[in-house]
Each structure stands twice: as structure tokens, then as C-alpha cells.
Amino acid sequence: MSERKNKIIVPLDFHEQSMIALEQTRGIARFMKAEVIILYIIESADIISSMFLKEDQQKKIYTEAEKKLKELASSTAEKFGLPVTFRIEKGKAYEQILKVADELRARFIIMGKNDVDEGYKKYIGTNTSHVIANSDCPVITIKGKEHNLGVKNIVLPLDLTKKTREKVFNAVSFGLHFNSAIWMVSVLTGGISLASSRIYAKMKRAKAMIEENGVPCNIKLFKKSDMADYDVIIKYAADIDADLIMVMTHQESRWRDHYIGRFAHEVINRSDIPVMSMTPSDPKKSKKVVKTFVDPFGIFGKKSKK
């Protein structure tokens, strides 16, 4: 079997947020020496509307998209100093994104977070939500307009689920790769003291493991308050000038259930800081897939230099 190559998929629709996501890809792509694949999807028209869309019109849409993507890939490759290619697919956007990511065995999907208006609030768009919930590789969503190109400060919200280990290993892998500091944070449940808190004991063990791997780590515990846990985490991330927040998308007892947990959903939806969403590895998957998931840069597979 050929060696797994570093590939990052960036779905693009030429709207501002997807263009910002493409620009933000530069930092990770440079560190990974990765190939960037710009993915443009021509959404399938329904049967009735497709009857009125003539073949020459369909060809024109494809030709125009191809021309723009060719120019964009070329200029982006020159700017990044890395190979940048493009693909055009047709179908439902999230289905095609997941299909291409699986086919190319992508390391990451980086996408602009498209919002859906509902009254005065904005929610994660359907395509983004489906991709996050079903992707086998980590998905980084970009919402804000201005971001640092590096990943110097990583916020790692922790709870008591068994899947904390996967999240910690991803953070360590990022920390080693980007020379980052990890900021572990949690919110105590009402009435529990720091001394008797199980999550504090768990965070101290995780901190020791992270620092043993050469990554600076800090612990922060907040008392329960009237502020929602996700708002506490988002505010904390902003206060320390974080570059990335890492969340697990599914609850501990759910596997591949197309469901994003409430906490993760709110962080992804509200944060202007990029959020990396990770789906817990399926125990039915091979060990190789799981290893790639908890070690996105292949760091722990390398022999240490002594």
C-alpha cells in the first residue's frame, strides 16, 4: 500500500467565508508540507428545474467554474509555496465533501462556516453540520474574519468522558507540530469543590502526560455560574488569544449517529476562533485509521531522537 500523503480539502463556493478558510489553510499546509485540494461542488438541481436547464447551460456553468478555479489554484499555490489543485464534483455538497475526503484519505477538511439565519440568531449551515458529524478526519471550521496563521494557543475543553484521551493526543500532536501551548479548561458542576473534583484530578494527569511530551500546558477550572459552559469556554479562549478550540462532536455513548452534542454545537456555532471538530473513533475501524485520527501529523509513529 502506498504511503499516506498529506492532503487538506478546502470546500469552496467563492463566498467570503470560504475564501477566508482557504487563506487560513496556509499555516497548517506549510507546516505539514501538504497538498491543498480546493473542492467546488455544483449542487444537483431537482428534476423539475433540471428540465429547464439546457445542456449547453450546464456546460457553461462547469466551464466558468473550471476557469475561476484554475486561476485560484495557481495564485494560491504561488502564495503558499505548495501544490494546490482543484476538483469539481456534482451532487449534494456534504455528500461530495465526505466522499472526496474518504477517497483521498484527507488529513483535514478546512471549511468556512456558513450560517443560516433564524430570527436574530445564526446557526450552523446544513452542509457544515453534516460534514462535521460524519467526517472520519478532523474538520476545522472558520467563522471569524481575522485569524493568526499559526496555532500558538490551543484551548482544550475537557469533561469526564472516556474519549478524553483522543482529544488530548490530538492536542499533543498539534502542540508538537506547531510549537503550541495547550490550555485545558473545564467548568465544575454546581457545589463541587476543586479538591474533590474528579475532572481536576483527570486534568492533572493529562497535564503531566502532555508536558512529558514536551508541550507546555495550563489548567483552568471555572466554578459553575449563570453563564452557559460553552460561553465560559469561548470567553476564556478569547481572553488568552487562542488560535484553535478542539471539541469532540458526539456524546460518549453515541457512535456515528449523525448527532453533534449540544456543547460542541454551541461552540462551533458561536466561536469566532477556529474550531477543530473531532468525531470519536469508531471501534469497528482499523487500528491504522484510529492511529491517524489521534495522531494527525504522524508524530508518534516516528522514532524519537535521543
KEKE-3310 file (N, C-alpha, C; in steps of 0.2 Angstrom, whole numbers, plus 5000, padded with zeros to 4 digits):
npx = (5004:5003:5011:5003:4999:5000:4985:4974:4958:4948:4933:4925:4915:4916:4911:4913:4917:4922:4933:4941:4943:4951:4962:4966:4971:4984:4994:4993:4995:5008:5016:5013:5018:5009:4997:4985:4968:4956:4939:4926:4908:4895:4879:4867:4853:4835:4823:4813:4818:4829:4825:4823:4835:4846:4858:4869:4869:4872:4885:4891:4891:4900:4912:4914:4916:4928:4937:4939:4943:4955:4963:4963:4968:4981:4986:4985:4994:5006:5007:5006:5017:5016:5009:4994:4978:4963:4946:4931:4915:4899:4883:4875:4882:4888:4888:4897:4909:4912:4914:4925:4935:4936:4940:4952:4959:4960:4969:4964:4949:4945:4935:4924:4912:4897:4882:4865:4851:4840:4828:4835:4846:4860:4864:4873:4876:4867:4876:4888:4886:4882:4894:4904:4898:4899:4912:4927:4940:4948:4939:4940:4933:4930:4925:4926:4933:4946:4962:4976:4990:4997:4997:4997:4991:4981:4965:4958:4944:4939:4930:4922:4921:4926:4932:4942:4955:4958:4956:4966:4978:4977:4978:4991:4998:4996:5002:5016:5019:5016:5022:5015:5005:4995:4979:4970:4953:4939:4922:4916:4903:4889:4891:4902:4918:4935:4945:4939:4935:4933:4936:4946:4957:4958:4962:4975:4982:4982:4989:5002:5005:5005:5015:5026:5028:5034:5026:5020:5008:4993:4981:4964:4950:4933:4921:4904:4892:4880:4882:4882:4891:4897:4898:4907:4919:4921:4923:4934:4944:4945:4950:4963:4969:4967:4971:4964:4951:4947:4935:4925:4913:4903:4892:4898:4892:4887:4889:4894:4882:4876:4875:4878:4884:4877:4885:4897:4891:4886:4898:4905:4895:4895:4908:4921:4934:4944:4937:4941:4934:4931:4927:4923:4933:4928:4926:4925:4933:4949:4965:4974:4967:4962:4974:4978:4969:4970:4983:4986:4997:5006:5016:5019:5022:5035:5052:5059:5072:5087)
npy = (4994:5011:5025:5036:5051:5069:5078:5091:5096:5109:5115:5125:5139:5152:5162:5174:5169:5156:5159:5165:5154:5146:5154:5153:5141:5140:5141:5128:5120:5123:5119:5106:5102:5100:5095:5105:5104:5111:5111:5111:5111:5108:5110:5097:5099:5099:5088:5094:5108:5105:5101:5113:5118:5119:5108:5115:5126:5120:5115:5128:5133:5124:5126:5140:5139:5130:5138:5149:5142:5136:5148:5152:5141:5142:5154:5153:5142:5148:5158:5150:5142:5129:5113:5116:5110:5107:5102:5097:5093:5085:5086:5083:5094:5091:5077:5075:5081:5073:5061:5064:5067:5054:5046:5052:5051:5061:5072:5083:5093:5109:5122:5136:5142:5142:5152:5150:5160:5163:5171:5182:5175:5165:5150:5134:5130:5118:5109:5111:5106:5092:5088:5089:5081:5068:5066:5056:5062:5075:5091:5108:5122:5139:5154:5168:5184:5188:5180:5172:5165:5155:5142:5144:5145:5133:5129:5117:5110:5100:5085:5072:5061:5045:5047:5057:5054:5053:5066:5073:5067:5072:5086:5086:5081:5092:5102:5098:5099:5112:5120:5124:5130:5122:5124:5118:5117:5118:5117:5117:5106:5111:5115:5107:5105:5111:5103:5090:5087:5076:5079:5088:5081:5072:5081:5085:5073:5072:5084:5081:5071:5078:5087:5079:5075:5086:5098:5114:5116:5122:5123:5127:5129:5133:5139:5134:5144:5157:5158:5150:5134:5133:5146:5151:5144:5149:5163:5162:5157:5168:5177:5172:5174:5163:5152:5141:5130:5114:5102:5088:5080:5071:5063:5053:5040:5038:5032:5037:5043:5053:5065:5080:5084:5095:5104:5105:5109:5122:5128:5128:5135:5147:5152:5164:5161:5149:5132:5115:5101:5085:5068:5055:5040:5026:5010:4999:5002:5001:4999:5007:5017:5023:5027:5037:5046:5050:5055:5066:5071:5061:5060:5053:5041:5041:5038:5043:5056:5054)
npz = (5000:4996:5003:5015:5010:5014:5013:5012:5012:5005:5004:4993:4989:4983:4991:5004:5016:5014:5006:5015:5023:5015:5014:5027:5028:5024:5035:5042:5031:5026:5037:5037:5025:5015:5001:4995:4991:4982:4983:4973:4972:4961:4964:4964:4954:4956:4949:4942:4940:4933:4920:4914:4913:4901:4891:4886:4895:4907:4904:4902:4915:4921:4914:4917:4931:4931:4925:4934:4945:4941:4940:4953:4960:4955:4959:4972:4975:4972:4982:4993:4991:4989:4983:4975:4970:4961:4962:4954:4958:4957:4965:4981:4992:5005:5004:4994:4998:5009:5002:4994:5003:5010:4999:4996:5007:5017:5028:5034:5034:5030:5032:5028:5039:5035:5039:5044:5044:5057:5063:5075:5077:5071:5064:5062:5045:5035:5027:5033:5045:5043:5037:5048:5057:5052:5047:5045:5047:5056:5056:5053:5056:5050:5056:5060:5054:5054:5058:5066:5057:5062:5075:5090:5103:5110:5115:5125:5130:5143:5149:5158:5150:5142:5131:5132:5130:5116:5112:5119:5114:5101:5103:5109:5097:5089:5096:5097:5083:5080:5089:5100:5114:5126:5133:5145:5150:5160:5167:5183:5190:5199:5216:5219:5225:5221:5227:5228:5216:5202:5189:5190:5195:5184:5174:5179:5178:5164:5160:5165:5157:5144:5146:5148:5135:5130:5128:5132:5145:5153:5166:5169:5179:5181:5192:5193:5185:5181:5168:5153:5150:5137:5133:5143:5140:5127:5130:5138:5129:5120:5129:5131:5119:5110:5096:5091:5095:5102:5100:5104:5094:5097:5109:5123:5122:5110:5093:5077:5074:5068:5075:5083:5098:5111:5118:5109:5097:5101:5103:5091:5083:5089:5091:5086:5085:5076:5076:5079:5075:5081:5078:5088:5087:5078:5086:5077:5067:5058:5067:5061:5055:5067:5073:5065:5067:5080:5079:5070:5062:5061:5071:5083:5077:5073:5076:5091:5093:5101)
capx = (5000:5007:5012:4998:5001:4996:4981:4969:4952:4945:4927:4924:4909:4918:4908:4919:4919:4926:4939:4945:4945:4957:4968:4968:4974:4991:4998:4993:4998:5015:5019:5013:5020:5003:4994:4978:4963:4951:4934:4920:4903:4889:4874:4862:4846:4830:4821:4809:4822:4834:4822:4823:4842:4849:4864:4874:4869:4876:4892:4894:4892:4906:4917:4916:4919:4934:4942:4940:4947:4962:4966:4963:4973:4988:4988:4986:5000:5012:5007:5008:5023:5014:5005:4987:4975:4956:4941:4924:4910:4892:4879:4874:4888:4891:4890:4903:4914:4914:4916:4932:4939:4937:4944:4959:4961:4962:4971:4959:4944:4945:4929:4921:4906:4891:4877:4858:4848:4833:4827:4841:4852:4863:4865:4877:4873:4866:4881:4894:4884:4883:4902:4906:4895:4901:4919:4932:4946:4946:4936:4942:4928:4932:4919:4928:4936:4954:4965:4983:4991:5000:4992:5001:4987:4975:4960:4955:4939:4938:4925:4924:4920:4931:4935:4946:4962:4959:4956:4972:4983:4976:4981:4998:5001:4996:5007:5022:5019:5016:5026:5009:5004:4989:4976:4965:4949:4933:4918:4914:4896:4887:4893:4908:4924:4941:4949:4935:4933:4936:4939:4953:4962:4959:4966:4982:4985:4983:4994:5008:5007:5006:5021:5031:5029:5037:5021:5018:5001:4990:4974:4959:4944:4929:4915:4898:4889:4874:4884:4882:4898:4901:4900:4913:4925:4923:4926:4941:4948:4946:4954:4970:4971:4968:4971:4960:4947:4946:4930:4923:4907:4897:4892:4902:4888:4884:4894:4892:4874:4874:4872:4883:4882:4875:4891:4901:4887:4886:4905:4906:4891:4896:4915:4924:4940:4943:4936:4943:4929:4933:4922:4926:4935:4924:4930:4925:4938:4955:4969:4978:4963:4961:4980:4979:4964:4973:4990:4985:5003:5011:5022:5020:5024:5042:5057:5062:5079:5090)
capy = (5000:5017:5029:5041:5058:5074:5081:5095:5098:5115:5116:5132:5142:5158:5167:5177:5164:5150:5162:5166:5147:5144:5158:5151:5134:5141:5139:5121:5117:5124:5115:5099:5102:5096:5097:5108:5102:5116:5107:5115:5107:5110:5106:5094:5103:5094:5085:5099:5113:5102:5101:5119:5119:5115:5105:5120:5130:5116:5115:5134:5133:5120:5129:5146:5137:5127:5144:5153:5138:5136:5154:5152:5136:5144:5160:5151:5138:5153:5161:5145:5138:5122:5111:5117:5108:5108:5097:5099:5087:5087:5082:5086:5097:5087:5070:5075:5083:5067:5056:5065:5066:5047:5044:5055:5049:5068:5073:5088:5097:5116:5125:5142:5140:5146:5152:5150:5165:5161:5177:5186:5171:5162:5143:5131:5128:5111:5106:5111:5101:5085:5086:5089:5075:5062:5065:5052:5066:5082:5096:5114:5127:5145:5159:5175:5187:5189:5175:5171:5160:5149:5139:5145:5143:5128:5128:5110:5109:5093:5083:5066:5055:5041:5049:5062:5053:5055:5074:5075:5066:5077:5092:5085:5081:5099:5106:5097:5101:5120:5123:5127:5129:5119:5127:5114:5121:5114:5120:5112:5106:5115:5113:5103:5109:5109:5097:5084:5086:5071:5082:5091:5075:5070:5086:5085:5068:5074:5089:5078:5067:5082:5090:5074:5075:5092:5103:5117:5115:5125:5121:5132:5127:5138:5137:5134:5151:5158:5158:5143:5132:5135:5153:5152:5142:5154:5169:5160:5156:5175:5181:5170:5175:5156:5151:5135:5127:5107:5099:5081:5081:5066:5061:5047:5034:5038:5031:5038:5044:5060:5069:5084:5086:5102:5108:5106:5113:5129:5131:5128:5140:5154:5155:5167:5157:5142:5126:5109:5096:5078:5063:5049:5035:5020:5004:4994:5004:4998:5002:5012:5023:5026:5030:5043:5051:5053:5057:5068:5073:5055:5062:5047:5035:5042:5036:5049:5057:5055)
capz = (5000:4996:5009:5015:5009:5017:5009:5015:5007:5007:5000:4991:4985:4981:4996:5008:5022:5011:5004:5022:5025:5010:5016:5034:5027:5023:5041:5043:5025:5026:5042:5035:5018:5012:4995:4996:4986:4983:4981:4971:4970:4958:4968:4959:4953:4957:4942:4938:4937:4928:4914:4911:4912:4895:4892:4885:4900:4912:4901:4903:4922:4923:4911:4921:4937:4930:4923:4940:4950:4939:4942:4960:4962:4953:4963:4979:4975:4972:4988:4999:4990:4990:4977:4976:4964:4962:4959:4953:4959:4956:4969:4987:4994:5011:5002:4989:5003:5013:4998:4992:5009:5011:4993:4996:5014:5019:5035:5037:5030:5032:5028:5031:5042:5033:5044:5042:5048:5060:5068:5076:5078:5066:5066:5058:5039:5035:5024:5038:5051:5041:5037:5055:5061:5048:5044:5048:5048:5059:5052:5056:5054:5051:5056:5060:5048:5055:5062:5065:5053:5066:5080:5096:5109:5109:5120:5126:5135:5145:5153:5161:5146:5141:5124:5133:5128:5109:5112:5122:5109:5095:5105:5109:5091:5086:5100:5095:5076:5079:5095:5103:5121:5127:5139:5147:5153:5162:5172:5188:5191:5205:5223:5219:5227:5217:5230:5227:5209:5198:5182:5191:5195:5177:5171:5182:5174:5157:5160:5166:5150:5139:5147:5147:5128:5128:5126:5138:5147:5158:5168:5171:5181:5182:5196:5190:5186:5177:5161:5150:5149:5131:5133:5148:5136:5121:5133:5140:5123:5118:5134:5131:5112:5107:5089:5090:5101:5100:5103:5102:5092:5099:5116:5124:5121:5103:5088:5070:5075:5064:5080:5086:5105:5112:5119:5103:5093:5103:5102:5084:5081:5092:5092:5080:5084:5073:5080:5076:5077:5081:5079:5092:5083:5079:5087:5072:5062:5059:5071:5057:5055:5073:5075:5061:5070:5086:5078:5063:5059:5061:5075:5087:5074:5072:5082:5094:5093:5108)
cpx = (5004:5006:5006:5001:4997:4992:4976:4964:4949:4939:4926:4918:4910:4915:4914:4922:4924:4932:4944:4947:4951:4963:4971:4972:4981:4995:4999:4997:5005:5019:5019:5016:5015:5001:4987:4974:4957:4945:4928:4914:4897:4883:4869:4855:4841:4827:4817:4813:4827:4831:4822:4831:4845:4856:4870:4875:4873:4884:4895:4895:4899:4912:4919:4919:4926:4939:4944:4944:4954:4966:4968:4968:4980:4990:4989:4992:5006:5012:5009:5015:5022:5010:4997:4983:4967:4952:4934:4920:4903:4888:4877:4881:4891:4893:4896:4909:4917:4917:4923:4937:4941:4941:4951:4963:4964:4964:4966:4955:4944:4940:4926:4914:4901:4885:4870:4855:4841:4832:4833:4847:4854:4865:4870:4873:4872:4872:4887:4892:4885:4890:4905:4904:4897:4908:4923:4939:4943:4943:4937:4937:4930:4926:4922:4932:4944:4956:4972:4984:4994:4995:4996:4998:4981:4971:4957:4950:4938:4932:4927:4923:4926:4935:4940:4953:4963:4960:4963:4978:4983:4980:4989:5002:5001:5002:5014:5024:5020:5019:5021:5009:4997:4986:4970:4960:4942:4929:4915:4906:4895:4888:4899:4914:4930:4944:4946:4933:4937:4939:4946:4958:4964:4964:4973:4986:4987:4988:5001:5010:5008:5013:5027:5033:5032:5033:5019:5010:4999:4983:4970:4953:4939:4923:4909:4894:4882:4875:4884:4889:4901:4902:4906:4919:4926:4926:4933:4946:4950:4951:4962:4973:4972:4967:4966:4957:4946:4940:4928:4915:4901:4898:4895:4898:4886:4890:4891:4884:4872:4872:4878:4880:4881:4881:4895:4897:4887:4893:4906:4902:4893:4903:4918:4931:4939:4942:4937:4938:4931:4928:4925:4927:4930:4928:4930:4930:4944:4959:4973:4973:4962:4968:4981:4974:4967:4980:4990:4992:5008:5017:5024:5023:5032:5046:5059:5069:5082:5097)
cpy = (5006:5021:5035:5048:5063:5078:5085:5097:5104:5116:5123:5134:5149:5164:5169:5172:5158:5153:5163:5159:5145:5148:5155:5144:5135:5139:5132:5118:5117:5120:5108:5097:5098:5099:5099:5106:5107:5112:5111:5110:5110:5106:5104:5098:5097:5093:5090:5105:5111:5102:5107:5122:5115:5113:5110:5125:5126:5116:5122:5135:5130:5123:5136:5144:5134:5133:5147:5148:5137:5142:5154:5147:5139:5149:5158:5146:5143:5156:5157:5142:5131:5120:5112:5115:5109:5103:5100:5093:5090:5083:5086:5088:5092:5080:5070:5077:5077:5062:5057:5065:5059:5044:5046:5053:5056:5068:5078:5090:5104:5119:5131:5140:5145:5146:5152:5155:5162:5166:5181:5182:5168:5155:5140:5129:5120:5107:5105:5106:5094:5083:5085:5082:5068:5061:5061:5056:5072:5087:5103:5119:5134:5150:5166:5177:5187:5184:5175:5165:5154:5147:5139:5143:5139:5128:5121:5109:5101:5091:5076:5060:5051:5043:5055:5061:5054:5062:5076:5073:5070:5083:5091:5085:5088:5103:5105:5100:5109:5123:5127:5126:5126:5122:5123:5118:5116:5118:5115:5112:5109:5112:5109:5107:5107:5103:5090:5083:5081:5074:5085:5086:5073:5075:5086:5079:5069:5079:5086:5074:5072:5085:5085:5073:5082:5098:5107:5117:5119:5123:5127:5129:5133:5135:5138:5141:5151:5157:5151:5141:5134:5142:5155:5150:5147:5160:5168:5160:5163:5178:5179:5171:5168:5157:5145:5132:5119:5105:5092:5082:5077:5065:5054:5041:5033:5037:5032:5039:5050:5065:5073:5086:5093:5106:5110:5110:5120:5132:5133:5134:5147:5157:5158:5164:5151:5136:5120:5104:5089:5073:5057:5043:5029:5014:4999:4996:5001:5002:5008:5018:5027:5030:5036:5048:5054:5056:5060:5070:5067:5056:5056:5041:5035:5041:5043:5050:5058:5056)
cpz = (5000:5002:5009:5014:5012:5012:5013:5010:5010:5002:4999:4987:4982:4986:5000:5013:5019:5008:5010:5024:5021:5013:5023:5033:5026:5029:5042:5037:5024:5031:5040:5028:5014:5005:4997:4990:4987:4979:4979:4969:4967:4961:4963:4959:4954:4950:4938:4935:4932:4921:4910:4910:4906:4895:4891:4891:4906:4910:4903:4911:4924:4920:4915:4927:4936:4929:4930:4945:4948:4941:4949:4963:4961:4957:4970:4980:4975:4978:4994:4998:4991:4984:4979:4969:4966:4959:4959:4953:4958:4961:4975:4990:5000:5009:4998:4994:5006:5008:4996:4997:5010:5005:4994:5003:5017:5026:5038:5032:5033:5028:5032:5034:5040:5038:5040:5047:5051:5065:5069:5077:5071:5068:5060:5051:5039:5032:5029:5043:5049:5040:5043:5058:5058:5046:5048:5050:5052:5054:5056:5052:5055:5051:5056:5054:5048:5060:5061:5061:5057:5071:5087:5102:5107:5115:5120:5131:5136:5149:5156:5157:5144:5135:5125:5130:5121:5108:5114:5117:5103:5097:5106:5102:5088:5090:5098:5088:5076:5084:5099:5111:5122:5134:5140:5151:5155:5166:5177:5189:5198:5211:5224:5220:5222:5220:5228:5220:5205:5191:5184:5192:5188:5173:5173:5178:5167:5156:5161:5160:5145:5140:5146:5139:5125:5126:5132:5139:5153:5160:5171:5173:5183:5187:5191:5191:5182:5170:5159:5149:5143:5130:5138:5144:5131:5124:5135:5134:5120:5122:5133:5124:5109:5099:5087:5096:5098:5104:5100:5100:5095:5106:5117:5121:5114:5098:5081:5070:5071:5069:5083:5093:5106:5113:5113:5098:5094:5102:5095:5081:5083:5092:5085:5080:5081:5078:5076:5079:5076:5082:5083:5087:5084:5080:5082:5066:5063:5064:5067:5056:5061:5075:5071:5064:5076:5085:5071:5059:5059:5066:5080:5084:5072:5078:5085:5094:5100:5107)
residu = (MET:SER:GLU:ARG:LYS:ASN:LYS:ILE:ILE:VAL:PRO:LEU:ASP:PHE:HIS:GLU:GLN:SER:MET:ILE:ALA:LEU:GLU:GLN:THR:ARG:GLY:ILE:ALA:ARG:PHE:MET:LYS:ALA:GLU:VAL:ILE:ILE:LEU:TYR:ILE:ILE:GLU:SER:ALA:ASP:ILE:ILE:SER:SER:MET:PHE:LEU:LYS:GLU:ASP:GLN:GLN:LYS:LYS:ILE:TYR:THR:GLU:ALA:GLU:LYS:LYS:LEU:LYS:GLU:LEU:ALA:SER:SER:THR:ALA:GLU:LYS:PHE:GLY:LEU:PRO:VAL:THR:PHE:ARG:ILE:GLU:LYS:GLY:LYS:ALA:TYR:GLU:GLN:ILE:LEU:LYS:VAL:ALA:ASP:GLU:LEU:ARG:ALA:ARG:PHE:ILE:ILE:MET:GLY:LYS:ASN:ASP:VAL:ASP:GLU:GLY:TYR:LYS:LYS:TYR:ILE:GLY:THR:ASN:THR:SER:HIS:VAL:ILE:ALA:ASN:SER:ASP:CYS:PRO:VAL:ILE:THR:ILE:LYS:GLY:LYS:GLU:HIS:ASN:LEU:GLY:VAL:LYS:ASN:ILE:VAL:LEU:PRO:LEU:ASP:LEU:THR:LYS:LYS:THR:ARG:GLU:LYS:VAL:PHE:ASN:ALA:VAL:SER:PHE:GLY:LEU:HIS:PHE:ASN:SER:ALA:ILE:TRP:MET:VAL:SER:VAL:LEU:THR:GLY:GLY:ILE:SER:LEU:ALA:SER:SER:ARG:ILE:TYR:ALA:LYS:MET:LYS:ARG:ALA:LYS:ALA:MET:ILE:GLU:GLU:ASN:GLY:VAL:PRO:CYS:ASN:ILE:LYS:LEU:PHE:LYS:LYS:SER:ASP:MET:ALA:ASP:TYR:ASP:VAL:ILE:ILE:LYS:TYR:ALA:ALA:ASP:ILE:ASP:ALA:ASP:LEU:ILE:MET:VAL:MET:THR:HIS:GLN:GLU:SER:ARG:TRP:ARG:ASP:HIS:TYR:ILE:GLY:ARG:PHE:ALA:HIS:GLU:VAL:ILE:ASN:ARG:SER:ASP:ILE:PRO:VAL:MET:SER:MET:THR:PRO:SER:ASP:PRO:LYS:LYS:SER:LYS:LYS:VAL:VAL:LYS:THR:PHE:VAL:ASP:PRO:PHE:GLY:ILE:PHE:GLY:LYS:LYS:SER:LYS:LYS)
# end
